[in-house]
Amino acid sequence: MSFASLKLTRQFLNAIEEAGFTTPTEIQQRAIPVILAGQDLIGIAQTGTGKTAAYLLPLLQLLKFAQGNEPRCLILVPTKELVIQVEKTLSQLAQFTDLRWVALYGGIGPKAQVQKCEQGVDFIVATPGRFLEIYSRGAIPTKKIKHIVLDECDRMMDMGFWPQLREVQEKMPQKKQLLLFSATFHDKVQRIADNFLLFPQRIEITPQATPASTVEQYLFEVPNRKTKLNLLYHLLKSESLQRVLVFTRTKVDATSIAKFLEKKMIGEIRLLHSNKGQNARINAIDDFKAGSVRVLVSTDVSSRGIDVFEVSHVINFNVPSNYDDYVHRIGRTGRAFKTGIAISFADASERYHVKNIEKLIRQFIEKKPLPVEVFVDETTYFEHQEQMREIDRQKHIENPNYQGAFHEKKRVLLKKQGRTSGKRR
């Protein structure tokens, strides 16, 4: 199937060609006709399969040209990075039209965004919080909004946006087209669908939470953090790791890893997390896309906001405890039909998460032995205690009656001493 067969007009076919797209992906083939027909839609597809263009192309065609000053389409996404990514795709696909848009996100003052809204726009791309803030200033009339997109719904729910989404919904006209897109479809996303959509058409390209087939997945079982750093440095010495995303669980980890790699001088390094200023975050992503930065170290704030086709490797320095995040992290490589490699490091406390991730993605992650060149540091007492506490926490989740390793050791000791509950028989 070609884009022309999807009944897109010439101006958008030219924009598609300029953007370098050749063949529509499966989500685009199936979603575009449904959206053009005006139906509500739930679209479930892997990260990196072209969901953004799947809803932008038909919406652009439906709106056609600039009209009046009031917005007609609202696109909500969970993070600033995703707002910027969607806006960039929108500017590419709308380049041969006079359609207008504004990107609304936090981290900068709202004054310029308010002014742009008041000048007249057709599309609004926003995070829920910033949209409501600009709305409260009287800058966004909503009566002409006839198309609403909720993109990365699972992430929005995980980040606690349910109250804001309900508030946005209350301010919208009753008659509208609602499009819900996500890579996973858990119970929280079902809650959005039940409350917002009316007789939606559901399109599921692959079983939810299935990583792209173009991504090879490997796992190294590593005893501690210092050994993880040694392994990371060893891997990055190979020139085959050309453009690498390193994901961590916390901002503190991300900062320390970036400093460690900078000292090792294995190429240009950038750091990305929520404490970074907006300009610094945008510049880091742009430099990474341009290829001037070899390694980008990030928390999960950017796992869904980086759209770079040439990411060769994703490295999970920590295994995420939110299992959907694993799917989105590794979805940063193997995009647009290209191949990629995802490597995870797991200490003793993270192997529990690996098993659950394998259940979620319905795939076995191949384990690889530590390279002999990697020095294995001794696990400190403090880190060992941290790991044991985490294992106890996991066991308690599985079995609420579990009292922890300390209680188990005490019970065994008492049994050896001929006591049961601290009293002599």
N, C-alpha and C positions, 0 to 999 in steps of 0.2 A: 504494500500500500504506500502511496505517496501522499505528501501534504496536500497536493492539488485535489486528490480524490476525496479529501475531507471537506470539500466545498468552501475552502478559505479563499478570500478574494486576492487579487493580484498584489495589492500593497503589502499584505501580510506574507504572501509567498516570497516576495522580494526581500522582506525583512528576515525571513527564515533563512534564505540563501545567504544573506549578508552575515548572519550570525553563525553560519557554518553548519547548520543542521541539514541533514540529507534525507533521512528516513524517520518517520514518526515512530516513537516507542510504543509499546503495547498499551500503556496507560493513556497515551495521547490518542491512539487509534480508537479506543473504546470510550474515552471520556468526552472528547470534543463533540461528537454528534449528539450526545445526551445533553450537554450544556447548551448547545445551539438550539435544541428543542425546548429549552426552558424548564427542564426537570430539576428537582432537587437531587443531589448526588452525594454518595459516600464513596470515596476513592481510596482504596488500600493498596499501596505499592511500595516496593523497596526504596530506600533512600538512593538517590542517584539515577532514577529511571525517568526523569523528566516531568515530575508532577507540576512544577511551576508553569511550564509552557502549556501543559495539558489544560489548565484553567484560564491562563492569560489569553491564549490565542482566541478561543471562542468568545470570551468576554469583550475583547477588543473589537471583534467583528460585530457583536451585538450593539455595542455603544457607538461604533462607526466613526463619529467625529465629535469635536467639542460642541457643547450645547449648554447655554446658560451659565450660571455661576455655582450652582449647587451640585455636590457630589452625587454620582449615580452608582458607584461601586465601592464597596469597603472590603479590604483584605486584611485580616488580622493574623499576626504571627507572634510567637512567644518572645523573641529576642531582637535586640537592635541589629545584630549581625544579619538576621534573616530579613528584616525590613530592607536593609541595604542591598542584600542579594536579590530580593524580589524586585526592588526598584530598578536595579541594573538590567534584569531580564526584561522588565516592562519597557525601559527606554530603548532596548534593542528591537523589540517586536513592534513598538509603536512609532518607530523613527520616520515612517512615511505617512503619518497622520498628524492632525493638529490636536489630538487628545492631550489632556493635561493631568498631571498627578502630583501628589505631595507625599513625602515620607515623614511619618511622625514617630519619634522615639525619644526616650529620655537620655540623660547624660549631657544635654545642652539646653540652653534657655529656650522657652517655648515661643518667644516673641516673633522670631522669623517664621516659624511654622504657622502661627496664627495669621500672620500677614499673607502668607501664601494661600492659606485656605480661603481668606476673605477676597483674594483676587480672582477666585474661581478655579475649581478643579473638577475633573471627571472621576478620577480614581484616588482613593486614599489607601495607602499601605501603612499599617500602624501596629504597634504593640497595644494591647487592651488598655493599660494604664494611661499611656500618653494620649490615646484617642479620647478617653473620658475626661482627661484634664483639659484638652483643647475644646471639647464639647461644652464643658462647664463654663468656658469663657464666651460662649455664644458664637463661636466661629464656625461651627459645623451644623448647618441645617440638615436634617435627615429624611425629610418627607419624600425626596426623590431617589433615595437609595433603593434600588430594585434588585441588586445582586450583592450577596455577602459570601465571602470565602473565609473559612476557618482552616488555616494551614498548620500542619504539625500539631494537631489537636491533642495527641497523647502527651506531648511535651507541655502544652499549655495547662493541661489538667495536673500533670506532675508538679508544675511550678505554682499551683494554687490559684489559677486564674478563673476558677468557676464563678465566684461572686461577680467579678468584672464582666465575664461573658453574659451572665444573666442580666446585668445592668445595661450592657450594650443592646441586648435583645429587646429589652423593654422600650428602648428609644427608637427602634426601627419600625417602619411601616409594616402592617400585617401582610400585605401582598408583596412577596419578594421571592427571589430564587436563592436558596442556600446550598453551598457546596462545602463539604467537609472532606479534608484530605489528611492522611496520616500514613505512617509506615507500620504502625501497630494499631490494634483495635481491642483494647482491654475494657473492663467494665466502666471505667470513668468516661471513656470516649462514647460508649453506648449511652451513657447518661445524657451527653450532649445531643446525640442523634435523637433520642426519645423526646427531648424537650424542645428541640429547635426545628427538626426536619419533618416534612409532611410527605408521606409515601415516597421516600427517596429510592432512587435506583442505586443498587450497590454494585460496585466494580472492584473485585479483588484479583489483582494480577497474579500474586503468589500467596500461599498461606502467610498470614500475618507473622511478622517478626522473622521472616526468612531472609538471611543475608544474600546479597547478589552472588550469583554463581561465578562471577569473574573474580571473586576474592578468595585467596588461599588463606587458611587460618592455621596458626601454630601456637603452641603453648610451651613455655619454659617454666618448670617448677624451681623456684629460687628461694633460698632459705631466709633472706633478709634484705633490707633496703640497700646496704652497702654493696652487696653482691649484685643487686639489680642495677646499680650504677655502673659497676664493672662490666656487666653484660651489655648494657646500653652503649657504653663507650666502645666495646669490642665490635658490636654490630655496626656502629656508625663509622668505623674505620674502613668498612667495605664501600667501594664506590658504587656498588649496585643499589645502595640506598640513596637515591638521588634527591627526592623531595619527601621529607618525613614529617609526619604529625605524631607528637608524643603526647598522650593524654594522661592526666593525673586526676586524683580525686579531690585534692585541695589546692588552694592558692599558695600555701606555704610550700608544698611539694613542688609545684610548678616553678616557683621562684628559685628554689635551691637547685633543682635539676638544670634549669637554664644557666645558672651561675657555674655549676660543675662543668657543663659542656663548653661554655665560653672559655674556661681555663684550658680545656683539652684542645682547643683550636681545630675543630673538625668541620669548620665552615661557619657561615653566618647563622646566628641563632636569634629568634624572636620569642617573646613571651606574651601570652594572651590570657587574661582573666578579668573578672568583673571589676577589680580595683584599678585597672588600667584606664586612662582617659580615652574618650571616644576617638580622638584623632590618632592616638597611639595604636588603638585596636584596628582602625581602618587601615592605617599605614602598614601595620604588621601583616594583615591579610593580603593587601595589595602587593607588597614586596614578595610574599610567599607565592602568590599567583604568578608574578613576573619572573620568578626563578632566581632572584637575587638573594633569597633566604633559603637555606637548605633545610633547616629544622625549625619547626614551630612547636613550642611547648605550650599546652593549653589545658584548662579545665574543661568540664562538659559544657560550659557556657557557649563554646563555639562548635560543638560536635554536629550541630545542625545549621550552622551559619557559614560554613566554608564550602564553596562550590568551585573546586579546583580539579580539573580533569586529570592532571598529571601527577597526583599524589602517588608515589610508588609504594610507600609503606605507612601503615598506621601501627604505632607501638603503644599498647596499654601498659603503662608503668605500674598502674594499679588496676585490678579487676573491678569494674563498677559493681556496686551493690544494688543499683537500679538496673535490672537486666535489659530493659529496653534501650538504655544508654549504650550498651555494648553494640547493639544492632546499628545505632546511629553513628557511633564512633567509627566502626569499621566500614560504614557506608561512605566515609570520606575518600576511600580508595576504591578502585574498580568501577569508576563512574563512566557513564556514556560509552558502554561496551568495551572499556579498557580493562586490563587486568591489574590486580593489586595484591598486596600481601599484608595480612594483619597478624601481629605478633603480640602475645600477652605474657606478662610476667606474673606468677602467682606464688605467694608464700603460703605457709601452712593454713593460715586463717582465710585465705582467698580461694582455696580449692573447693570449698563448699559452694561458693558462688559460681565457679566454673561448671560444676555439675548441673546447677539450676539453669545456667545459660544454655548448656547443651540440650536440656529438655525443652527450653523455650524455642530455640532455633531448629530443633529436630536434626541436629548434626553433631558429629563427633569432632572435637578439636584435636588435631594431631599433636601429641607430645613429642618434644625433641630434647635430647640430652644436652646438658650444659657443655659448651665447647671447652676443651681441655685448657685452652689459653686463658679462660676466665678465672681470676682468683676468687676463691670462695672465702669471704670474711666470716669470722665467728659472730654468731647472733648475740647481741648484748642482752643482759638480764632484763633491762627495761623493755626492749622490743619483744623479747620472748613473752614477758608478762602481758604486753599489749595483745599479742597474737592469741594467747590462751584466753584472755577476757573476751576477745571477739569470737573465738570458737564456742565458749560458754554461752555467749549471747545467741549464737546461731542455734545451738542445741536447745536452748530455752524456748526459742520460737517454735521449733519442731515439737518440743515436749514441755508444756508449761510447768510440769511437775519436776523437771530437771533442776537440781539445786547447785550445779557447778562442780568444777574439778576439785576445789578445796573441800567441799562437803563429801565428795566421793572418796577422797584420800582419807578424810577423817573417819568415814564409815568403815573403810578397810582396816584402818589402824585400831579402831575400837573392837572390831570383830576379832583381830589377832589377839587383843588384850582380854578377850572374853567378855566384852561389854557390848551392849546394843545401842542405847541412847544416852551414854555417859554414866549410867548406873551399873554397879556390879550386880551380877546375877545372885 
